[in-house]
Amino acid sequence: MSRHIVLCLILILAMFSANAQRTYSTKNLERLSSEELFLYYQKSLNLQDKGQYVAFIGVPMALVGIVAGSLAGGGDSDFLVATSATLMAVGSAASIIGFTLFMAGSTRVDRINKVRRTYAMQLELLPGGLYCTQTHNYTPGITLRLKF
């Protein structure tokens, strides 16, 4: 029974992860307007900043736990040992989560910047044609599309 619950939770997490990857894919970002792209850029910067903050809080917390654990040494104080173990565990988890958030945010910022640089001005030449109503046929031509 517990295997099924764990498997369902993993599948739900994979579904959310796949949806997030599709949202920030280059193909999807190229379709967005400049306002929506700027909104995604702000969200990515916010994620990057929060990840950096959590990581830089987690590392000193883990270091304080390590120092407190070494001071407990002989195990004289059970409270100090429990506190140091908690600080090490929470600090390590916070630093891992923070670095993961920071890397995800910086990857998204880089991807959005790449799209914004190509999105600044784009020139395309496409084959096209004009329909002539007198002769009832298509005249070949070239379509010039300029995006800025």
C-alpha positions as CSV (number, residue, x, y, z in Angstrom):
1,M,0.0,0.0,0.0
2,S,2.8,2.4,0.9
3,R,4.6,1.6,-2.3
4,H,1.5,2.8,-4.3
5,I,1.4,6.1,-2.3
6,V,5.1,6.8,-2.9
7,L,4.7,5.9,-6.6
8,C,1.8,8.3,-6.9
9,L,3.6,11.1,-5.2
10,I,6.7,10.6,-7.5
11,L,4.4,10.7,-10.6
12,I,2.7,13.9,-9.4
13,L,6.1,15.5,-8.8
14,A,7.3,14.4,-12.3
15,M,4.2,15.8,-13.8
16,F,4.8,19.2,-12.2
17,S,8.4,19.1,-13.2
18,A,7.6,18.3,-16.8
19,N,5.0,21.2,-16.9
20,A,7.6,23.6,-15.6
21,Q,10.1,22.5,-18.2
22,R,7.6,23.1,-20.9
23,T,6.7,26.6,-19.6
24,Y,10.3,27.7,-19.7
25,S,11.3,25.9,-23.0
26,T,12.8,28.0,-25.7
27,K,9.9,27.2,-28.1
28,N,7.3,28.4,-25.6
29,L,9.3,31.5,-24.7
30,E,9.6,32.6,-28.4
31,R,5.8,32.7,-28.7
32,L,5.3,35.0,-25.8
33,S,4.8,38.8,-26.0
34,S,7.4,41.1,-24.6
35,E,5.3,41.8,-21.5
36,E,4.8,38.1,-20.7
37,L,8.5,37.5,-21.4
38,F,9.4,40.3,-18.9
39,L,7.0,38.7,-16.3
40,Y,8.8,35.3,-16.7
41,Y,12.1,37.2,-16.4
42,Q,11.1,38.8,-13.2
43,K,9.9,35.4,-11.8
44,S,13.1,33.8,-12.7
45,L,15.2,36.6,-11.1
46,N,13.0,36.2,-8.0
47,L,13.6,32.4,-7.9
48,Q,17.4,33.0,-8.4
49,D,17.5,35.5,-5.5
50,K,15.5,33.4,-3.2
51,G,17.7,30.4,-3.9
52,Q,20.8,32.4,-3.2
53,Y,19.3,33.6,0.1
54,V,18.3,30.1,1.2
55,A,21.7,28.7,0.3
56,F,23.6,31.4,2.0
57,I,21.6,30.9,5.2
58,G,21.9,27.1,5.0
59,V,25.7,26.9,4.8
60,P,26.4,28.8,8.0
61,M,23.7,27.0,9.8
62,A,25.3,23.6,8.9
63,L,28.7,25.0,9.9
64,V,27.4,26.1,13.3
65,G,25.9,22.6,13.7
66,I,29.3,21.0,12.9
67,V,31.1,23.3,15.4
68,A,28.5,22.7,18.1
69,G,28.7,19.0,17.5
70,S,32.5,19.1,17.9
71,L,32.2,21.0,21.1
72,A,29.7,18.5,22.5
73,G,32.5,15.9,22.0
74,G,32.1,13.5,24.9
75,G,28.3,13.6,24.7
76,D,28.0,15.4,28.1
77,S,24.9,17.5,27.0
78,D,22.2,15.6,25.1
79,F,20.5,18.9,24.3
80,L,23.7,20.2,22.6
81,V,24.1,17.0,20.6
82,A,20.5,17.1,19.4
83,T,20.7,20.8,18.6
84,S,23.9,20.3,16.6
85,A,22.4,17.4,14.7
86,T,19.3,19.4,13.9
87,L,21.3,22.4,12.7
88,M,23.5,20.2,10.5
89,A,20.5,18.4,9.0
90,V,18.4,21.5,8.4
91,G,21.4,23.6,7.2
92,S,22.5,20.9,4.8
93,A,19.0,20.5,3.4
94,A,18.5,24.3,3.1
95,S,21.8,24.7,1.3
96,I,21.0,21.9,-1.2
97,I,17.5,23.3,-1.8
98,G,18.9,26.8,-2.1
99,F,21.6,25.9,-4.6
100,T,19.0,23.9,-6.6
101,L,16.7,26.9,-6.7
102,F,19.6,29.2,-7.6
103,M,20.7,27.0,-10.5
104,A,17.1,26.6,-11.8
105,G,16.6,30.4,-11.7
106,S,19.9,31.2,-13.3
107,T,19.2,28.7,-16.1
108,R,15.8,30.3,-16.7
109,V,17.3,33.8,-16.7
110,D,19.9,32.7,-19.3
111,R,17.3,31.1,-21.5
112,I,15.1,34.2,-21.4
113,N,18.0,36.5,-22.1
114,K,18.9,34.3,-25.1
115,V,15.3,34.6,-26.4
116,R,15.2,38.4,-25.7
117,R,18.4,38.9,-27.7
118,T,17.1,37.1,-30.7
119,Y,13.6,38.7,-30.1
120,A,15.0,42.2,-30.3
121,M,15.0,42.3,-34.1
122,Q,14.3,39.5,-36.5
123,L,14.3,39.6,-40.3
124,E,12.8,36.7,-42.3
125,L,12.4,36.1,-46.0
126,L,9.6,33.7,-46.8
127,P,8.4,32.4,-50.1
128,G,5.0,33.8,-51.0
129,G,2.7,34.7,-53.8
130,L,0.0,37.0,-54.9
131,Y,-3.2,36.0,-56.4
132,C,-4.0,37.8,-59.6
133,T,-7.8,38.1,-60.1
134,Q,-7.5,38.9,-63.9
135,T,-5.5,35.8,-64.9
136,H,-6.7,33.7,-62.0
137,N,-3.3,32.4,-61.0
138,Y,-0.6,33.0,-58.4
139,T,2.3,35.2,-59.1
140,P,5.5,34.1,-57.2
141,G,7.0,36.5,-54.7
142,I,8.9,36.9,-51.5
143,T,7.5,38.0,-48.2
144,L,9.7,40.1,-46.0
145,R,8.8,39.9,-42.3
146,L,10.4,42.2,-39.8
147,K,9.9,41.6,-36.0
148,F,11.0,44.2,-33.5
